[in-house]
């Protein structure tokens, strides 16, 4: 009887320990996992952060395009003045003329994909170089040029 009793006791102990172990594992897995709502909150936070970073990067890109165009128009003006010196006052019609004469190494378009416009003699300086700007239309407020109007600067500072 003793052996039967000890055998039953061992069997019950094993079954009980297995049940406890399974119960503990189930409880632990529930505690370690993340709920769908928690995952969605994390994804939403990451999306907001990336959206803010993307917006800032886009604005910086737009400003960099404008800065590039400003530098380009000044360089083109200098190249046109050199061309005019070499050609005894003759004005180039396009950037292709500057490249053909060896004054410019390459023909570039403005950052928005349009050609720079060259005017000799210019309305504001001896040579006016104009980029159409982001809207790609000449004669609008966003045009980038090699000259500055004091009146425009005064309006911008207001």
KAJOKA-V113505 format. One record per residue. N is the residue number from 1. PSI is psi in radians with two decimals (NA if undefined). OMEGA is omega in degrees with one decimal (none if undefined). D_FIRST is the distance of its C-alpha to the first C-alpha in Angstrom with 2 decimals. Layout:
n:psi:omega:d_first
N:PSI:OMEGA:D_FIRST
N:PSI:OMEGA:D_FIRST
This chain:
n:psi:omega:d_first
1:-0.65:179.9:0.00
2:-0.73:-179.0:3.72
3:-0.65:178.2:5.38
4:-0.74:178.9:5.04
5:-0.78:-179.9:5.99
6:-0.59:177.4:8.48
7:-0.75:177.5:9.67
8:-0.67:-179.6:10.47
9:-0.74:178.6:12.01
10:-0.72:179.9:14.07
11:-0.79:177.6:15.19
12:-0.68:179.1:16.31
13:-0.73:179.2:18.01
14:-0.79:-179.4:19.85
15:-0.72:179.9:20.99
16:-0.74:180.0:22.14
17:-0.62:177.0:23.98
18:-0.77:179.1:25.63
19:-0.74:178.2:26.79
20:-0.73:180.0:28.14
21:-0.75:178.3:29.84
22:-0.71:178.6:31.44
23:-0.74:178.2:32.56
24:-0.73:-179.5:34.05
25:-0.74:179.9:35.82
26:-0.74:178.3:37.29
27:-0.74:179.9:38.49
28:-0.69:-179.5:39.97
29:-0.60:176.5:41.76
30:-0.61:-179.0:43.28
31:-0.56:-176.6:44.47
32:-0.52:-174.8:45.92
33:2.88:177.1:47.86
34:2.51:177.7:51.29
35:2.88:179.6:52.20
36:-0.66:179.6:55.09
37:-0.74:177.8:57.25
38:-0.73:179.0:56.78
39:-0.73:179.6:57.79
40:-0.67:177.8:60.80
41:-0.78:179.2:61.90
42:-0.77:178.7:61.80
43:-0.70:179.0:63.78
44:-0.73:178.4:66.31
45:-0.78:178.6:66.85
46:-0.70:178.9:67.34
47:-0.73:178.6:69.79
48:-0.75:179.4:71.81
49:-0.82:179.9:72.08
50:-0.62:177.0:73.14
51:-0.74:177.4:75.62
52:-0.75:178.8:77.25
53:-0.74:179.2:77.47
54:-0.70:179.2:78.93
55:-0.77:178.5:81.53
56:-0.71:-179.8:82.61
57:-0.69:179.6:82.82
58:-0.76:178.7:84.93
59:-0.68:177.1:87.34
60:-0.66:178.7:87.66
61:-0.75:179.2:88.39
62:-0.71:178.8:91.13
63:-0.67:178.2:92.71
64:-0.65:176.8:92.54
65:-0.77:179.6:94.39
66:-0.76:178.7:97.16
67:-0.72:178.4:97.43
68:-0.76:179.6:97.68
69:-0.70:178.8:100.43
70:-0.75:179.1:102.37
71:-0.67:180.0:102.30
72:-0.76:-177.5:103.26
73:-0.60:177.6:106.31
74:-0.73:178.5:107.61
75:-0.69:178.6:107.18
76:-0.70:177.5:108.90
77:-0.79:179.3:111.73
78:-0.69:178.7:112.27
79:-0.67:178.7:112.23
80:-0.73:178.5:114.76
81:-0.69:176.2:117.03
82:-0.75:177.8:116.89
83:-0.81:-178.9:117.66
84:-0.61:176.8:120.60
85:-0.76:-179.0:121.92
86:-0.60:-175.4:121.73
87:0.28:175.8:123.22
88:0.89:173.5:125.99
89:-0.08:179.7:124.70
90:2.35:-178.1:123.30
91:2.36:176.1:120.11
92:2.51:179.7:117.17
93:-0.61:-178.4:116.21
94:3.04:175.6:112.56
95:-0.41:176.3:110.06
96:-0.66:177.7:110.77
97:-0.68:178.6:114.26
98:-0.71:179.8:112.77
99:-0.74:-178.0:110.55
100:-0.57:-179.6:113.41
101:-0.14:179.7:115.60
102:0.08:179.5:112.90
103:-0.67:179.3:112.61
104:2.44:-179.0:109.05
105:-0.58:-178.5:106.38
106:2.79:176.9:104.58
107:2.16:-179.5:104.94
108:2.74:171.9:102.21
109:2.89:177.8:101.46
110:2.95:-177.3:100.35
111:-0.26:-179.5:96.61
112:0.08:173.4:96.79
113:0.16:178.1:98.30
114:2.83:179.8:101.94
115:2.58:171.8:105.03
116:2.52:178.4:106.71
117:2.31:-179.7:110.19
118:2.28:176.7:113.09
119:2.13:176.1:116.31
120:2.25:-17.2:119.41
121:2.62:-177.5:121.15
122:2.89:177.8:118.41
123:-0.55:-175.6:118.84
124:-0.59:179.8:117.29
125:-3.11:178.8:117.73
126:-0.55:177.4:119.62
127:2.16:175.1:116.60
128:2.24:174.8:114.03
129:2.23:-174.4:110.66
130:2.40:169.7:108.37
131:2.47:-177.8:104.85
132:-0.32:178.1:104.06
133:-3.00:-174.8:100.83
134:-0.53:-179.0:97.52
135:-0.06:178.1:99.18
136:0.45:176.0:101.21
137:2.25:178.4:104.43
138:2.61:176.8:107.45
139:0.22:178.4:109.19
140:3.03:-175.2:106.13
141:-0.44:-175.1:104.78
142:0.12:177.9:102.04
143:2.54:177.7:104.47
144:2.24:-177.4:104.23
145:3.07:-176.9:107.57
146:0.06:178.7:109.18
147:2.83:176.5:111.16
148:2.40:174.6:110.25
149:2.32:176.6:112.20
150:-0.58:178.3:112.60
151:-0.70:178.6:112.53
152:-0.70:179.5:109.20
153:-0.67:178.4:107.77
154:-0.69:178.1:109.03
155:-0.68:-179.9:107.39
156:-0.55:-177.8:104.08
157:-0.28:179.7:104.03
158:NA:none:104.37
